[in-house]
Amino acid sequence: MGATQHYRVRMAQEDETPVAETTPAQHIDAMIAAHPDWRGALLADARTAILAVDPAIEETWKWRGAPVWELEGILVVGNVFQQAVKLGFMYGASLADPDGLFNDELGGNQRRAIKYSAGGTFDAPALQALVRRAIDHNHARRAASRRR
């Protein structure tokens, strides 16, 4: 999925004529704007930090309303909840977390998440280090699948 991929979004009319083209980045912008409190600000900061790690990271929009950042596979899925913002790492269980960011979804053998609450701290460098490890993990998975 490319960063420039467009999604067709139906307008309120039933006659099938007006259709707006919306990019994943526009969906994420709208999600941030729809949460003008700390949640939108934190998601915006996380987005900036994630995208700064590697210019090849692509923003996508999946699962009926989730921003997703990908590079050779899914890296991070963002979600905004009433009392939290969650950044889920698809293969988080395989990533070293020396900064102790993972604090949610700890019981599974694949995913891990960082759950932020109001007043919590956001450590951009630690998040970026985790994203780098996720990129390395995706590269290794892709290389291993090519060797088979």
FIKOLZA-1660 file (N, C-alpha, C; in steps of 0.1 Angstrom, whole numbers, plus 5000, padded with zeros to 4 digits):
% residues 148
   i   px   py   pz ch aa at
   1 5008 4988 5000  A  M  N
   1 5000 5000 5000  A  M CA
   1 5009 5012 5000  A  M  C
   2 5007 5021 4990  A  G  N
   2 5016 5033 4989  A  G CA
   2 5010 5044 4997  A  G  C
   3 5018 5054 5000  A  A  N
   3 5014 5065 5008  A  A CA
   3 5004 5074 4999  A  A  C
   4 5004 5072 4986  A  T  N
   4 4995 5080 4978  A  T CA
   4 4983 5073 4974  A  T  C
   5 4981 5061 4980  A  Q  N
   5 4969 5054 4976  A  Q CA
   5 4957 5061 4981  A  Q  C
   6 4946 5061 4973  A  H  N
   6 4934 5068 4976  A  H CA
   6 4923 5059 4979  A  H  C
   7 4914 5063 4988  A  Y  N
   7 4903 5054 4992  A  Y CA
   7 4890 5062 4988  A  Y  C
   8 4881 5055 4982  A  R  N
   8 4868 5061 4979  A  R CA
   8 4859 5062 4991  A  R  C
   9 4855 5073 4994  A  V  N
   9 4846 5075 5006  A  V CA
   9 4833 5081 5001  A  V  C
  10 4822 5073 5004  A  R  N
  10 4809 5078 4999  A  R CA
  10 4805 5090 5007  A  R  C
  11 4799 5099 4999  A  M  N
  11 4793 5111 5005  A  M CA
  11 4779 5108 5010  A  M  C
  12 4772 5117 5016  A  A  N
  12 4759 5115 5022  A  A CA
  12 4748 5111 5012  A  A  C
  13 4750 5114 4999  A  Q  N
  13 4740 5112 4989  A  Q CA
  13 4739 5098 4985  A  Q  C
  14 4727 5093 4981  A  E  N
  14 4724 5080 4977  A  E CA
  14 4726 5077 4962  A  E  C
  15 4727 5088 4954  A  D  N
  15 4726 5086 4939  A  D CA
  15 4739 5082 4933  A  D  C
  16 4750 5078 4941  A  E  N
  16 4762 5073 4936  A  E CA
  16 4771 5082 4928  A  E  C
  17 4767 5095 4926  A  T  N
  17 4775 5103 4918  A  T CA
  17 4787 5110 4925  A  T  C
  18 4785 5117 4937  A  P  N
  18 4797 5123 4943  A  P CA
  18 4805 5114 4951  A  P  C
  19 4817 5113 4948  A  V  N
  19 4827 5105 4956  A  V CA
  19 4839 5113 4958  A  V  C
  20 4844 5113 4970  A  A  N
  20 4856 5121 4974  A  A CA
  20 4868 5112 4975  A  A  C
  21 4879 5116 4970  A  E  N
  21 4891 5108 4971  A  E CA
  21 4898 5113 4984  A  E  C
  22 4902 5104 4993  A  T  N
  22 4908 5107 5005  A  T CA
  22 4921 5099 5007  A  T  C
  23 4932 5105 5010  A  T  N
  23 4944 5097 5012  A  T CA
  23 4945 5093 5027  A  T  C
  24 4953 5082 5030  A  P  N
  24 4955 5078 5044  A  P CA
  24 4960 5090 5052  A  P  C
  25 4969 5098 5047  A  A  N
  25 4974 5110 5055  A  A CA
  25 4963 5119 5058  A  A  C
  26 4953 5121 5049  A  Q  N
  26 4942 5130 5052  A  Q CA
  26 4933 5124 5063  A  Q  C
  27 4931 5110 5063  A  H  N
  27 4923 5104 5073  A  H CA
  27 4930 5106 5087  A  H  C
  28 4943 5104 5087  A  I  N
  28 4951 5106 5100  A  I CA
  28 4950 5120 5104  A  I  C
  29 4951 5130 5095  A  D  N
  29 4950 5144 5099  A  D CA
  29 4936 5146 5105  A  D  C
  30 4926 5140 5099  A  A  N
  30 4912 5142 5104  A  A CA
  30 4910 5136 5118  A  A  C
  31 4917 5124 5120  A  M  N
  31 4916 5118 5133  A  M CA
  31 4922 5126 5144  A  M  C
  32 4934 5132 5140  A  I  N
  32 4940 5141 5150  A  I CA
  32 4932 5153 5153  A  I  C
  33 4926 5159 5142  A  A  N
  33 4917 5171 5144  A  A CA
  33 4905 5168 5152  A  A  C
  34 4900 5155 5151  A  A  N
  34 4888 5151 5158  A  A CA
  34 4890 5150 5173  A  A  C
  35 4903 5150 5177  A  H  N
  35 4906 5148 5191  A  H CA
  35 4915 5160 5195  A  H  C
  36 4909 5172 5197  A  P  N
  36 4917 5184 5200  A  P CA
  36 4923 5184 5214  A  P  C
  37 4922 5174 5221  A  D  N
  37 4928 5173 5235  A  D CA
  37 4942 5166 5234  A  D  C
  38 4946 5161 5245  A  W  N
  38 4959 5155 5246  A  W CA
  38 4961 5143 5237  A  W  C
  39 4950 5136 5234  A  R  N
  39 4950 5124 5226  A  R CA
  39 4955 5128 5211  A  R  C
  40 4949 5138 5206  A  G  N
  40 4952 5142 5192  A  G CA
  40 4967 5147 5192  A  G  C
  41 4971 5155 5202  A  A  N
  41 4985 5160 5203  A  A CA
  41 4994 5148 5204  A  A  C
  42 4991 5138 5212  A  L  N
  42 5000 5127 5214  A  L CA
  42 5001 5119 5201  A  L  C
  43 4990 5117 5194  A  L  N
  43 4990 5109 5182  A  L CA
  43 4998 5117 5171  A  L  C
  44 4997 5130 5171  A  A  N
  44 5004 5138 5161  A  A CA
  44 5019 5137 5164  A  A  C
  45 5023 5138 5177  A  D  N
  45 5037 5137 5181  A  D CA
  45 5043 5123 5177  A  D  C
  46 5035 5112 5180  A  A  N
  46 5039 5099 5176  A  A CA
  46 5041 5097 5161  A  A  C
  47 5031 5103 5154  A  R  N
  47 5032 5102 5139  A  R CA
  47 5045 5109 5134  A  R  C
  48 5048 5121 5139  A  T  N
  48 5060 5128 5135  A  T CA
  48 5072 5120 5139  A  T  C
  49 5073 5114 5151  A  A  N
  49 5084 5106 5155  A  A CA
  49 5086 5094 5146  A  A  C
  50 5075 5087 5143  A  I  N
  50 5076 5075 5135  A  I CA
  50 5080 5078 5121  A  I  C
  51 5075 5088 5115  A  L  N
  51 5078 5091 5101  A  L CA
  51 5093 5096 5100  A  L  C
  52 5098 5102 5111  A  A  N
  52 5112 5107 5110  A  A CA
  52 5122 5096 5110  A  A  C
  53 5118 5084 5114  A  V  N
  53 5128 5073 5115  A  V CA
  53 5133 5069 5102  A  V  C
  54 5125 5068 5092  A  D  N
  54 5129 5064 5078  A  D CA
  54 5120 5070 5068  A  D  C
  55 5125 5076 5058  A  P  N
  55 5117 5082 5047  A  P CA
  55 5108 5072 5039  A  P  C
  56 5112 5060 5040  A  A  N
  56 5104 5049 5033  A  A CA
  56 5092 5045 5040  A  A  C
  57 5090 5049 5053  A  I  N
  57 5078 5045 5060  A  I CA
  57 5066 5051 5053  A  I  C
  58 5056 5042 5051  A  E  N
  58 5043 5046 5045  A  E CA
  58 5032 5047 5055  A  E  C
  59 5024 5057 5054  A  E  N
  59 5012 5058 5062  A  E CA
  59 5000 5051 5054  A  E  C
  60 4993 5043 5061  A  T  N
  60 4981 5037 5055  A  T CA
  60 4969 5038 5065  A  T  C
  61 4958 5035 5060  A  W  N
  61 4946 5036 5069  A  W CA
  61 4938 5022 5067  A  W  C
  62 4937 5015 5078  A  K  N
  62 4931 5002 5078  A  K CA
  62 4921 5000 5089  A  K  C
  63 4915 4988 5087  A  W  N
  63 4906 4983 5098  A  W CA
  63 4895 4993 5102  A  W  C
  64 4889 5000 5093  A  R  N
  64 4878 5009 5096  A  R CA
  64 4882 5020 5105  A  R  C
  65 4894 5025 5104  A  G  N
  65 4897 5037 5112  A  G CA
  65 4909 5036 5120  A  G  C
  66 4920 5030 5115  A  A  N
  66 4932 5030 5122  A  A CA
  66 4944 5034 5114  A  A  C
  67 4952 5044 5119  A  P  N
  67 4964 5048 5112  A  P CA
  67 4974 5037 5113  A  P  C
  68 4981 5034 5102  A  V  N
  68 4991 5023 5102  A  V CA
  68 5003 5028 5095  A  V  C
  69 5015 5025 5101  A  W  N
  69 5027 5029 5095  A  W CA
  69 5034 5016 5091  A  W  C
  70 5039 5015 5079  A  E  N
  70 5044 5003 5073  A  E CA
  70 5058 5005 5066  A  E  C
  71 5066 4995 5067  A  L  N
  71 5078 4994 5059  A  L CA
  71 5082 4979 5058  A  L  C
  72 5080 4974 5046  A  E  N
  72 5081 4959 5044  A  E CA
  72 5072 4951 5053  A  E  C
  73 5061 4957 5056  A  G  N
  73 5051 4951 5065  A  G CA
  73 5047 4961 5076  A  G  C
  74 5037 4957 5083  A  I  N
  74 5032 4966 5094  A  I CA
  74 5042 4968 5105  A  I  C
  75 5044 4981 5108  A  L  N
  75 5053 4984 5120  A  L CA
  75 5044 4987 5132  A  L  C
  76 5036 4998 5130  A  V  N
  76 5028 5003 5142  A  V CA
  76 5014 5006 5137  A  V  C
  77 5004 5003 5146  A  V  N
  77 4990 5006 5144  A  V CA
  77 4986 5015 5155  A  V  C
  78 4980 5027 5152  A  G  N
  78 4976 5036 5162  A  G CA
  78 4961 5035 5164  A  G  C
  79 4957 5038 5176  A  N  N
  79 4943 5038 5180  A  N CA
  79 4941 5049 5191  A  N  C
  80 4930 5056 5190  A  V  N
  80 4926 5066 5200  A  V CA
  80 4914 5061 5207  A  V  C
  81 4915 5060 5220  A  F  N
  81 4903 5056 5228  A  F CA
  81 4899 5067 5237  A  F  C
  82 4888 5065 5244  A  Q  N
  82 4883 5076 5253  A  Q CA
  82 4893 5080 5263  A  Q  C
  83 4901 5071 5269  A  Q  N
  83 4910 5075 5280  A  Q CA
  83 4925 5071 5276  A  Q  C
  84 4927 5068 5264  A  A  N
  84 4941 5064 5260  A  A CA
  84 4944 5065 5245  A  A  C
  85 4957 5065 5242  A  V  N
  85 4962 5064 5229  A  V CA
  85 4970 5052 5229  A  V  C
  86 4968 5043 5219  A  K  N
  86 4976 5030 5219  A  K CA
  86 4984 5029 5206  A  K  C
  87 4996 5026 5207  A  L  N
  87 5005 5023 5196  A  L CA
  87 5008 5008 5196  A  L  C
  88 5002 5000 5187  A  G  N
  88 5005 4986 5187  A  G CA
  88 5015 4982 5177  A  G  C
  89 5025 4974 5182  A  F  N
  89 5035 4969 5173  A  F CA
  89 5032 4955 5169  A  F  C
  90 5031 4953 5156  A  M  N
  90 5026 4940 5151  A  M CA
  90 5035 4928 5156  A  M  C
  91 5048 4930 5156  A  Y  N
  91 5057 4920 5160  A  Y CA
  91 5065 4924 5173  A  Y  C
  92 5058 4931 5182  A  G  N
  92 5064 4937 5194  A  G CA
  92 5070 4926 5203  A  G  C
  93 5065 4914 5203  A  A  N
  93 5070 4904 5212  A  A CA
  93 5084 4900 5208  A  A  C
  94 5088 4903 5195  A  S  N
  94 5101 4899 5190  A  S CA
  94 5111 4910 5191  A  S  C
  95 5107 4922 5197  A  L  N
  95 5116 4933 5197  A  L CA
  95 5121 4935 5211  A  L  C
  96 5134 4939 5212  A  A  N
  96 5140 4943 5225  A  A CA
  96 5133 4956 5229  A  A  C
  97 5131 4958 5241  A  D  N
  97 5124 4970 5246  A  D CA
  97 5132 4975 5259  A  D  C
  98 5145 4979 5257  A  P  N
  98 5153 4983 5268  A  P CA
  98 5147 4996 5276  A  P  C
  99 5139 5004 5269  A  D  N
  99 5134 5015 5276  A  D CA
  99 5120 5012 5283  A  D  C
 100 5116 5000 5282  A  G  N
 100 5104 4996 5289  A  G CA
 100 5091 5003 5284  A  G  C
 101 5090 5006 5271  A  L  N
 101 5078 5013 5266  A  L CA
 101 5066 5004 5265  A  L  C
 102 5068 4991 5262  A  F  N
 102 5056 4982 5261  A  F CA
 102 5049 4981 5275  A  F  C
 103 5036 4984 5275  A  N  N
 103 5029 4983 5288  A  N CA
 103 5015 4977 5286  A  N  C
 104 5012 4972 5274  A  D  N
 104 4999 4966 5271  A  D CA
 104 5001 4955 5261  A  D  C
 105 4991 4946 5261  A  E  N
 105 4991 4934 5252  A  E CA
 105 5004 4926 5254  A  E  C
 106 5007 4924 5267  A  L  N
 106 5020 4918 5270  A  L CA
 106 5019 4902 5271  A  L  C
 107 5007 4897 5270  A  G  N
 107 5005 4883 5272  A  G CA
 107 5006 4874 5259  A  G  C
 108 5005 4880 5248  A  G  N
 108 5006 4873 5235  A  G CA
 108 5020 4870 5231  A  G  C
 109 5021 4862 5220  A  N  N
 109 5034 4858 5215  A  N CA
 109 5038 4866 5203  A  N  C
 110 5030 4876 5199  A  Q  N
 110 5033 4884 5187  A  Q CA
 110 5032 4899 5190  A  Q  C
 111 5021 4904 5193  A  R  N
 111 5019 4919 5194  A  R CA
 111 5023 4924 5208  A  R  C
 112 5027 4936 5208  A  R  N
 112 5029 4944 5221  A  R CA
 112 5024 4958 5218  A  R  C
 113 5021 4965 5228  A  A  N
 113 5016 4979 5226  A  A CA
 113 5021 4988 5237  A  A  C
 114 5021 5001 5233  A  I  N
 114 5024 5012 5243  A  I CA
 114 5010 5019 5245  A  I  C
 115 5006 5019 5257  A  K  N
 115 4993 5026 5260  A  K CA
 115 4996 5039 5268  A  K  C
 116 4993 5050 5262  A  Y  N
 116 4995 5063 5268  A  Y CA
 116 4982 5068 5274  A  Y  C
 117 4983 5073 5286  A  S  N
 117 4971 5079 5293  A  S CA
 117 4974 5094 5295  A  S  C
 118 4964 5101 5298  A  A  N
 118 4965 5116 5301  A  A CA
 118 4976 5118 5312  A  A  C
 119 4985 5128 5309  A  G  N
 119 4995 5131 5319  A  G CA
 119 5007 5122 5318  A  G  C
 120 5007 5112 5310  A  G  N
 120 5018 5103 5308  A  G CA
 120 5029 5110 5300  A  G  C
 121 5041 5103 5300  A  T  N
 121 5052 5109 5293  A  T CA
 121 5053 5102 5279  A  T  C
 122 5058 5110 5270  A  F  N
 122 5060 5106 5256  A  F CA
 122 5075 5107 5253  A  F  C
 123 5082 5096 5251  A  D  N
 123 5096 5096 5249  A  D CA
 123 5099 5093 5234  A  D  C
 124 5100 5104 5226  A  A  N
 124 5101 5103 5211  A  A CA
 124 5114 5095 5208  A  A  C
 125 5126 5097 5214  A  P  N
 125 5137 5089 5210  A  P CA
 125 5136 5074 5213  A  P  C
 126 5130 5071 5224  A  A  N
 126 5127 5057 5227  A  A CA
 126 5117 5051 5217  A  A  C
 127 5107 5058 5214  A  L  N
 127 5097 5053 5204  A  L CA
 127 5105 5051 5191  A  L  C
 128 5113 5060 5187  A  Q  N
 128 5120 5059 5174  A  Q CA
 128 5129 5047 5174  A  Q  C
 129 5136 5044 5185  A  A  N
 129 5145 5033 5186  A  A CA
 129 5137 5020 5184  A  A  C
 130 5125 5019 5190  A  L  N
 130 5116 5008 5189  A  L CA
 130 5111 5006 5174  A  L  C
 131 5108 5017 5168  A  V  N
 131 5104 5016 5154  A  V CA
 131 5116 5011 5145  A  V  C
 132 5128 5016 5148  A  R  N
 132 5140 5011 5141  A  R CA
 132 5141 4996 5142  A  R  C
 133 5139 4991 5155  A  R  N
 133 5140 4976 5157  A  R CA
 133 5129 4969 5149  A  R  C
 134 5117 4975 5149  A  A  N
 134 5106 4969 5141  A  A CA
 134 5109 4969 5126  A  A  C
 135 5116 4979 5121  A  I  N
 135 5120 4979 5107  A  I CA
 135 5130 4968 5105  A  I  C
 136 5140 4967 5114  A  D  N
 136 5150 4956 5112  A  D CA
 136 5143 4943 5113  A  D  C
 137 5134 4941 5121  A  H  N
 137 5126 4928 5122  A  H CA
 137 5119 4925 5109  A  H  C
 138 5113 4935 5103  A  N  N
 138 5106 4933 5091  A  N CA
 138 5115 4930 5079  A  N  C
 139 5127 4937 5079  A  H  N
 139 5137 4934 5069  A  H CA
 139 5142 4919 5071  A  H  C
 140 5144 4915 5083  A  A  N
 140 5149 4901 5085  A  A CA
 140 5138 4891 5081  A  A  C
 141 5126 4894 5084  A  R  N
 141 5115 4884 5080  A  R CA
 141 5114 4883 5065  A  R  C
 142 5115 4895 5059  A  R  N
 142 5114 4895 5044  A  R CA
 142 5126 4887 5038  A  R  C
 143 5138 4889 5043  A  A  N
 143 5149 4882 5038  A  A CA
 143 5148 4867 5040  A  A  C
 144 5143 4864 5052  A  A  N
 144 5142 4849 5055  A  A CA
 144 5131 4843 5045  A  A  C
 145 5121 4850 5042  A  S  N
 145 5111 4844 5033  A  S CA
 145 5116 4843 5019  A  S  C
 146 5125 4852 5015  A  R  N
 146 5131 4851 5001  A  R CA
 146 5140 4839 5000  A  R  C
 147 5146 4835 5011  A  R  N
 147 5156 4824 5011  A  R CA
 147 5149 4811 5010  A  R  C
 148 5136 4810 5014  A  R  N
 148 5129 4797 5014  A  R CA
 148 5127 4792 5000  A  R  C
% end
